[in-house]
Amino acid sequence: MLPPLKGSMPQVGQPAPALRFVKQDRSNAELSSLKGQVVILIAFPSLDTSTCAVETRTFNKLAADLGFHVLVITVDTPFAMKRFCVAEGIENVETGSDFRFHDAFENWGIGITAGPLEGALARVVWVIDREGIIRYLEVVPELGKEPAYDTALTAAKELL
């Protein structure tokens, strides 16, 4: 069952809210800088969990050379993200940390507010079109379950 979340999650047909994040080199970045590209935005608790690691590896493999941008948002530090990506050979997925700005937690309504993962992010996948409009949303109800990769990839391919 999905843990309690903070706020309201953006839905299909709505513009993607502001999302600032920290890159592996500790520089600041914004989702808005990817406007003009199809983006698969993935949120989850931590790369240090087995399901999140599998999800990142799977999107890295499946998204190679498909023409869209895959961005993972988590509360992990940039150091942990870099360590994971180097060790796993992650080259087709960008990782972004919500630890500094908390935009995913607050503005995207996916912050877990109770339970053992309080303070982390829920497992959610959005596909955002070139104009910044959300065209696909999957909220994975169990944190230990993987998303529907094929469905998200199909939604992104249809926007290319």
Stockholm file with secondary structure:
# STOCKHOLM 1.0

chainA/1-160         MLPPLKGSMPQVGQPAPALRFVKQDRSNAELSSLKGQVVILIAFPSLDTSTCAVETRTFNKLAADLGFHVLVITVDTPFAMKRFCVAEGIENVETGSDFRFHDAFENWGIGITAGPLEGALARVVWVIDREGIIRYLEVVPELGKEPAYDTALTAAKELL
#=GR chainA/1-160 SS CCCCBSSCCCCTTSBCCCCEEECTTSCEEEGGGGTTSCEEEEECSCTTSHHHHHHHHHHHHHTTTSSSEEEEEESSCHHHHHHHHHHHTCCSCEEEECTTTCHHHHTSSCBBCSSTTTTSBCCEEEEECTTSBEEEEEECSSTTSCCCHHHHHHHHHTTC
#=GC SS_cons         CCCCBSSCCCCTTSBCCCCEEECTTSCEEEGGGGTTSCEEEEECSCTTSHHHHHHHHHHHHHTTTSSSEEEEEESSCHHHHHHHHHHHTCCSCEEEECTTTCHHHHTSSCBBCSSTTTTSBCCEEEEECTTSBEEEEEECSSTTSCCCHHHHHHHHHTTC
//
